[in-house]
Amino acid sequence: MEQIFGGGILWTLLIGFLAGLLARAIKPGNDKLGIIMTIVLGIAGALLARFVGGSLGWYGPNEPTGFIASVIGAIVLLFIYALVKKKS
């Protein structure tokens, strides 16, 4: 977890929360998520960005994921969530 954002657990939670909040603010629609799910969204967005960026060669093995990439990853996850929720 420490390598996601390049800091400790508290830093990861704080940046995850900020990335999740920003993603929810940018994506249109009403995404009713609590504070814990917003943190999870931001961290999952960073993991998605890390996976995609690592696969494309943008990040090396020990490089942290960028904040903007984390927000973009969280936005992608919100769109996927909206699609799955819409089908149900």
BAKEMAR-712325 format. One line per field, with one value per atom (N, C-alpha, C): residue number from 1; residue in three letters; atom name; x, y, z. Coordinates in pm, 1 decimal. Example, Ala and Ser with C-alpha at 12.3 -4.5 7.8 and 13.67 -1.06 7.14 Angstrom:
num <- [1 / 1 / 1 / 2 / 2 / 2]
residuo <- [Ala / Ala / Ala / Ser / Ser / Ser]
atomo <- [N / CA / C / N / CA / C]
xx <- [1319.0 / 1230.0 / 1320.0 / 1285.0 / 1367.0 / 1290.0]
yy <- [-569.0 / -450.0 / -330.0 / -225.0 / -106.0 / 3.0]
zz <- [780.0 / 780.0 / 780.0 / 708.0 / 714.0 / 787.0]
END
This chain:
num <- [1 / 1 / 1 / 2 / 2 / 2 / 3 / 3 / 3 / 4 / 4 / 4 / 5 / 5 / 5 / 6 / 6 / 6 / 7 / 7 / 7 / 8 / 8 / 8 / 9 / 9 / 9 / 10 / 10 / 10 / 11 / 11 / 11 / 12 / 12 / 12 / 13 / 13 / 13 / 14 / 14 / 14 / 15 / 15 / 15 / 16 / 16 / 16 / 17 / 17 / 17 / 18 / 18 / 18 / 19 / 19 / 19 / 20 / 20 / 20 / 21 / 21 / 21 / 22 / 22 / 22 / 23 / 23 / 23 / 24 / 24 / 24 / 25 / 25 / 25 / 26 / 26 / 26 / 27 / 27 / 27 / 28 / 28 / 28 / 29 / 29 / 29 / 30 / 30 / 30 / 31 / 31 / 31 / 32 / 32 / 32 / 33 / 33 / 33 / 34 / 34 / 34 / 35 / 35 / 35 / 36 / 36 / 36 / 37 / 37 / 37 / 38 / 38 / 38 / 39 / 39 / 39 / 40 / 40 / 40 / 41 / 41 / 41 / 42 / 42 / 42 / 43 / 43 / 43 / 44 / 44 / 44 / 45 / 45 / 45 / 46 / 46 / 46 / 47 / 47 / 47 / 48 / 48 / 48 / 49 / 49 / 49 / 50 / 50 / 50 / 51 / 51 / 51 / 52 / 52 / 52 / 53 / 53 / 53 / 54 / 54 / 54 / 55 / 55 / 55 / 56 / 56 / 56 / 57 / 57 / 57 / 58 / 58 / 58 / 59 / 59 / 59 / 60 / 60 / 60 / 61 / 61 / 61 / 62 / 62 / 62 / 63 / 63 / 63 / 64 / 64 / 64 / 65 / 65 / 65 / 66 / 66 / 66 / 67 / 67 / 67 / 68 / 68 / 68 / 69 / 69 / 69 / 70 / 70 / 70 / 71 / 71 / 71 / 72 / 72 / 72 / 73 / 73 / 73 / 74 / 74 / 74 / 75 / 75 / 75 / 76 / 76 / 76 / 77 / 77 / 77 / 78 / 78 / 78 / 79 / 79 / 79 / 80 / 80 / 80 / 81 / 81 / 81 / 82 / 82 / 82 / 83 / 83 / 83 / 84 / 84 / 84 / 85 / 85 / 85 / 86 / 86 / 86 / 87 / 87 / 87 / 88 / 88 / 88]
residuo <- [Met / Met / Met / Glu / Glu / Glu / Gln / Gln / Gln / Ile / Ile / Ile / Phe / Phe / Phe / Gly / Gly / Gly / Gly / Gly / Gly / Gly / Gly / Gly / Ile / Ile / Ile / Leu / Leu / Leu / Trp / Trp / Trp / Thr / Thr / Thr / Leu / Leu / Leu / Leu / Leu / Leu / Ile / Ile / Ile / Gly / Gly / Gly / Phe / Phe / Phe / Leu / Leu / Leu / Ala / Ala / Ala / Gly / Gly / Gly / Leu / Leu / Leu / Leu / Leu / Leu / Ala / Ala / Ala / Arg / Arg / Arg / Ala / Ala / Ala / Ile / Ile / Ile / Lys / Lys / Lys / Pro / Pro / Pro / Gly / Gly / Gly / Asn / Asn / Asn / Asp / Asp / Asp / Lys / Lys / Lys / Leu / Leu / Leu / Gly / Gly / Gly / Ile / Ile / Ile / Ile / Ile / Ile / Met / Met / Met / Thr / Thr / Thr / Ile / Ile / Ile / Val / Val / Val / Leu / Leu / Leu / Gly / Gly / Gly / Ile / Ile / Ile / Ala / Ala / Ala / Gly / Gly / Gly / Ala / Ala / Ala / Leu / Leu / Leu / Leu / Leu / Leu / Ala / Ala / Ala / Arg / Arg / Arg / Phe / Phe / Phe / Val / Val / Val / Gly / Gly / Gly / Gly / Gly / Gly / Ser / Ser / Ser / Leu / Leu / Leu / Gly / Gly / Gly / Trp / Trp / Trp / Tyr / Tyr / Tyr / Gly / Gly / Gly / Pro / Pro / Pro / Asn / Asn / Asn / Glu / Glu / Glu / Pro / Pro / Pro / Thr / Thr / Thr / Gly / Gly / Gly / Phe / Phe / Phe / Ile / Ile / Ile / Ala / Ala / Ala / Ser / Ser / Ser / Val / Val / Val / Ile / Ile / Ile / Gly / Gly / Gly / Ala / Ala / Ala / Ile / Ile / Ile / Val / Val / Val / Leu / Leu / Leu / Leu / Leu / Leu / Phe / Phe / Phe / Ile / Ile / Ile / Tyr / Tyr / Tyr / Ala / Ala / Ala / Leu / Leu / Leu / Val / Val / Val / Lys / Lys / Lys / Lys / Lys / Lys / Lys / Lys / Lys / Ser / Ser / Ser]
atomo <- [N / CA / C / N / CA / C / N / CA / C / N / CA / C / N / CA / C / N / CA / C / N / CA / C / N / CA / C / N / CA / C / N / CA / C / N / CA / C / N / CA / C / N / CA / C / N / CA / C / N / CA / C / N / CA / C / N / CA / C / N / CA / C / N / CA / C / N / CA / C / N / CA / C / N / CA / C / N / CA / C / N / CA / C / N / CA / C / N / CA / C / N / CA / C / N / CA / C / N / CA / C / N / CA / C / N / CA / C / N / CA / C / N / CA / C / N / CA / C / N / CA / C / N / CA / C / N / CA / C / N / CA / C / N / CA / C / N / CA / C / N / CA / C / N / CA / C / N / CA / C / N / CA / C / N / CA / C / N / CA / C / N / CA / C / N / CA / C / N / CA / C / N / CA / C / N / CA / C / N / CA / C / N / CA / C / N / CA / C / N / CA / C / N / CA / C / N / CA / C / N / CA / C / N / CA / C / N / CA / C / N / CA / C / N / CA / C / N / CA / C / N / CA / C / N / CA / C / N / CA / C / N / CA / C / N / CA / C / N / CA / C / N / CA / C / N / CA / C / N / CA / C / N / CA / C / N / CA / C / N / CA / C / N / CA / C / N / CA / C / N / CA / C / N / CA / C / N / CA / C / N / CA / C / N / CA / C / N / CA / C / N / CA / C / N / CA / C / N / CA / C / N / CA / C / N / CA / C]
xx <- [81.3 / 0.0 / 86.3 / 202.9 / 287.3 / 333.5 / 345.0 / 394.4 / 286.5 / 161.0 / 54.9 / 76.2 / 88.7 / 106.6 / 245.6 / 329.7 / 464.6 / 475.3 / 383.0 / 386.8 / 335.1 / 308.7 / 257.9 / 108.2 / 53.7 / -88.8 / -176.2 / -145.2 / -227.0 / -222.7 / -106.3 / -92.7 / -176.8 / -173.9 / -252.7 / -401.5 / -447.6 / -588.5 / -628.5 / -544.3 / -574.2 / -579.8 / -480.2 / -476.8 / -589.3 / -617.8 / -729.8 / -861.8 / -880.1 / -1001.5 / -1011.3 / -901.6 / -903.5 / -926.0 / -862.8 / -883.3 / -1027.4 / -1084.1 / -1223.0 / -1319.8 / -1294.5 / -1379.5 / -1374.4 / -1254.6 / -1238.5 / -1304.7 / -1290.3 / -1354.5 / -1506.0 / -1560.8 / -1706.3 / -1753.2 / -1669.7 / -1706.1 / -1701.4 / -1606.9 / -1590.3 / -1694.9 / -1722.1 / -1817.4 / -1959.2 / -2033.6 / -2171.8 / -2258.8 / -2360.8 / -2452.9 / -2436.9 / -2529.2 / -2529.2 / -2479.0 / -2355.0 / -2296.1 / -2299.3 / -2394.3 / -2410.9 / -2312.3 / -2198.7 / -2096.3 / -2060.2 / -2039.2 / -1995.1 / -1845.5 / -1794.9 / -1653.3 / -1562.1 / -1598.4 / -1516.0 / -1513.8 / -1629.9 / -1635.7 / -1565.2 / -1563.5 / -1490.2 / -1340.5 / -1292.7 / -1151.7 / -1119.0 / -1205.6 / -1185.1 / -1184.1 / -1273.9 / -1278.9 / -1147.0 / -1095.0 / -968.4 / -852.4 / -845.6 / -737.4 / -751.6 / -874.4 / -897.3 / -864.3 / -894.4 / -857.7 / -707.0 / -634.7 / -488.6 / -436.3 / -498.0 / -456.4 / -482.6 / -598.1 / -629.1 / -529.7 / -500.8 / -404.5 / -265.8 / -230.0 / -99.2 / -90.6 / -197.7 / -199.9 / -189.9 / -274.2 / -274.6 / -142.5 / -97.8 / 27.7 / 148.0 / 149.4 / 258.3 / 256.0 / 135.8 / 122.5 / 167.7 / 145.0 / 183.1 / 325.5 / 392.4 / 530.2 / 542.8 / 435.4 / 440.6 / 502.9 / 486.5 / 540.4 / 635.6 / 749.4 / 842.8 / 797.3 / 866.6 / 824.4 / 817.3 / 901.8 / 904.4 / 853.3 / 791.0 / 740.0 / 597.2 / 567.3 / 429.8 / 337.9 / 210.7 / 110.3 / 86.2 / 69.0 / 42.4 / -99.4 / -118.8 / -249.5 / -352.4 / -314.9 / -408.8 / -448.8 / -353.8 / -385.4 / -479.6 / -462.7 / -550.7 / -692.8 / -706.9 / -840.2 / -904.7 / -828.0 / -881.6 / -924.3 / -844.0 / -880.7 / -1009.1 / -1025.2 / -1146.8 / -1268.1 / -1251.0 / -1361.1 / -1403.0 / -1306.1 / -1336.3 / -1416.1 / -1375.3 / -1447.7 / -1589.2 / -1607.7 / -1742.1 / -1831.3 / -1776.3 / -1854.9 / -1892.0 / -1797.9 / -1826.8 / -1934.6 / -1924.1 / -2024.0 / -2162.3 / -2167.7 / -2296.8 / -2356.6 / -2272.7 / -2322.4 / -2378.0 / -2306.9 / -2351.6 / -2478.2 / -2485.1 / -2601.5 / -2723.3 / -2699.9 / -2810.0 / -2871.7 / -2791.5 / -2840.1 / -2922.6 / -2897.0 / -2968.5 / -3109.9]
yy <- [-118.6 / 0.0 / 125.8 / 117.5 / 234.0 / 287.8 / 200.6 / 243.7 / 303.2 / 298.6 / 353.5 / 503.3 / 576.4 / 720.6 / 764.9 / 674.1 / 710.2 / 757.1 / 723.9 / 764.4 / 654.2 / 689.2 / 592.6 / 571.0 / 492.0 / 457.5 / 581.5 / 669.1 / 789.4 / 879.2 / 890.1 / 968.5 / 905.9 / 774.5 / 704.3 / 728.9 / 721.9 / 746.4 / 889.9 / 986.0 / 1126.8 / 1154.3 / 1109.6 / 1132.7 / 1054.1 / 932.5 / 854.8 / 927.0 / 987.5 / 1064.1 / 1183.6 / 1256.7 / 1373.8 / 1334.1 / 1225.7 / 1178.9 / 1133.3 / 1064.5 / 1020.9 / 1138.2 / 1238.4 / 1357.7 / 1431.5 / 1448.1 / 1518.7 / 1442.0 / 1310.9 / 1228.2 / 1241.0 / 1239.6 / 1253.7 / 1392.1 / 1494.7 / 1630.8 / 1648.3 / 1580.5 / 1594.9 / 1515.6 / 1392.6 / 1307.1 / 1357.8 / 1375.0 / 1420.1 / 1312.2 / 1355.2 / 1261.2 / 1262.8 / 1199.5 / 1193.5 / 1057.2 / 1052.2 / 927.8 / 933.4 / 864.2 / 866.7 / 769.1 / 822.1 / 742.5 / 809.7 / 729.3 / 782.1 / 809.4 / 853.7 / 890.4 / 768.9 / 655.1 / 534.5 / 489.6 / 488.5 / 447.1 / 547.6 / 674.5 / 774.5 / 748.6 / 713.2 / 677.9 / 553.4 / 452.1 / 327.8 / 357.5 / 445.5 / 482.8 / 545.6 / 638.3 / 702.9 / 605.4 / 515.9 / 417.5 / 317.6 / 273.4 / 181.5 / 249.7 / 378.9 / 453.8 / 458.4 / 473.7 / 473.0 / 335.7 / 230.5 / 94.8 / 68.4 / 113.9 / 99.0 / 177.1 / 300.9 / 382.9 / 319.3 / 262.2 / 195.3 / 74.2 / -4.9 / -123.6 / -85.4 / 9.0 / 50.6 / 119.7 / 211.1 / 282.2 / 189.9 / 90.9 / -7.5 / -94.4 / -131.2 / -213.5 / -138.6 / -7.9 / 73.4 / 128.4 / 101.7 / 145.9 / 288.6 / 346.5 / 483.1 / 487.9 / 382.1 / 375.5 / 258.1 / 283.5 / 176.4 / 99.5 / -7.9 / -92.4 / -19.7 / 79.2 / 146.5 / 290.0 / 329.8 / 465.7 / 475.6 / 581.2 / 599.5 / 647.3 / 621.6 / 665.6 / 814.8 / 887.1 / 1029.4 / 1058.7 / 1177.1 / 1216.0 / 1228.2 / 1290.6 / 1309.3 / 1174.8 / 1083.8 / 949.8 / 877.8 / 899.8 / 838.6 / 891.2 / 1020.7 / 1079.9 / 1025.1 / 1015.1 / 960.2 / 815.4 / 737.3 / 599.0 / 591.3 / 682.3 / 684.6 / 723.5 / 815.9 / 854.3 / 735.7 / 662.6 / 543.1 / 443.7 / 423.6 / 331.0 / 379.8 / 510.5 / 564.0 / 540.5 / 556.4 / 529.9 / 381.5 / 294.6 / 150.8 / 117.6 / 176.7 / 156.1 / 202.1 / 316.9 / 369.3 / 276.6 / 220.5 / 127.3 / -0.7 / -53.6 / -175.7 / -148.1 / -35.4 / 0.8 / 22.4 / 78.7 / 106.4 / -22.6 / -126.4 / -253.4 / -329.4 / -303.7 / -377.5 / -331.5]
zz <- [0.0 / 0.0 / 0.0 / 58.6 / 72.0 / -63.1 / -162.0 / -292.2 / -380.2 / -339.5 / -422.9 / -441.6 / -332.8 / -339.2 / -295.2 / -250.7 / -210.1 / -65.7 / 19.5 / 159.4 / 248.4 / 372.5 / 468.0 / 453.8 / 544.6 / 541.1 / 556.8 / 650.8 / 669.3 / 545.9 / 487.0 / 364.2 / 252.7 / 242.5 / 141.6 / 163.0 / 288.0 / 317.4 / 284.6 / 319.6 / 292.3 / 142.3 / 70.0 / -74.5 / -142.7 / -94.7 / -148.0 / -129.3 / -11.9 / 15.2 / -78.9 / -95.9 / -184.0 / -330.5 / -373.3 / -511.0 / -531.3 / -433.3 / -442.2 / -444.7 / -360.3 / -359.0 / -492.1 / -544.0 / -670.9 / -785.1 / -784.6 / -888.7 / -880.8 / -759.9 / -743.1 / -785.4 / -766.3 / -805.5 / -957.5 / -1023.4 / -1168.6 / -1245.4 / -1199.8 / -1271.7 / -1250.0 / -1358.8 / -1343.0 / -1278.8 / -1209.9 / -1145.4 / -995.3 / -928.9 / -783.7 / -739.5 / -694.3 / -643.8 / -492.0 / -434.5 / -289.4 / -225.7 / -184.2 / -118.1 / 13.7 / 115.5 / 244.0 / 241.2 / 354.3 / 362.6 / 341.2 / 396.8 / 381.7 / 235.6 / 171.4 / 30.6 / -60.9 / -22.5 / -100.2 / -91.5 / 27.6 / 44.5 / -36.2 / -27.5 / -103.8 / -253.6 / -298.1 / -439.0 / -483.3 / -404.7 / -439.6 / -442.3 / -345.0 / -340.4 / -455.4 / -483.0 / -595.1 / -728.0 / -738.4 / -858.7 / -877.5 / -767.2 / -773.8 / -814.5 / -760.9 / -798.9 / -946.7 / -995.6 / -1137.5 / -1222.5 / -1182.7 / -1256.6 / -1253.7 / -1140.7 / -1126.5 / -1218.6 / -1222.5 / -1307.1 / -1455.0 / -1497.3 / -1638.1 / -1673.2 / -1586.6 / -1611.9 / -1614.3 / -1526.1 / -1526.0 / -1649.8 / -1694.9 / -1815.4 / -1940.5 / -1941.5 / -2057.5 / -2046.3 / -1934.7 / -1917.2 / -1865.5 / -1815.4 / -1763.3 / -1624.9 / -1546.5 / -1411.3 / -1400.3 / -1334.2 / -1305.2 / -1182.5 / -1148.1 / -1035.8 / -901.5 / -877.2 / -747.5 / -752.2 / -860.3 / -872.3 / -818.4 / -742.7 / -693.3 / -805.4 / -788.4 / -884.4 / -866.7 / -975.3 / -967.7 / -922.2 / -864.2 / -811.5 / -923.8 / -1032.7 / -1143.7 / -1202.5 / -1215.2 / -1264.6 / -1168.4 / -1039.3 / -939.6 / -952.4 / -976.1 / -993.4 / -1120.2 / -1227.4 / -1352.6 / -1332.4 / -1260.5 / -1230.7 / -1149.7 / -1053.2 / -971.5 / -1055.5 / -1149.5 / -1238.6 / -1324.5 / -1376.4 / -1456.4 / -1372.6 / -1248.1 / -1160.2 / -1131.4 / -1116.9 / -1095.8 / -1217.4 / -1337.4 / -1457.7 / -1468.0 / -1434.3 / -1436.4 / -1332.7 / -1213.7 / -1109.0 / -1155.8 / -1221.6 / -1271.8 / -1376.9 / -1463.4 / -1564.2 / -1501.6 / -1404.1 / -1336.9 / -1257.9 / -1190.5 / -1110.9 / -1200.2 / -1318.9 / -1412.7 / -1464.8 / -1486.5 / -1538.7 / -1435.4 / -1308.2 / -1201.8 / -1184.2]
END
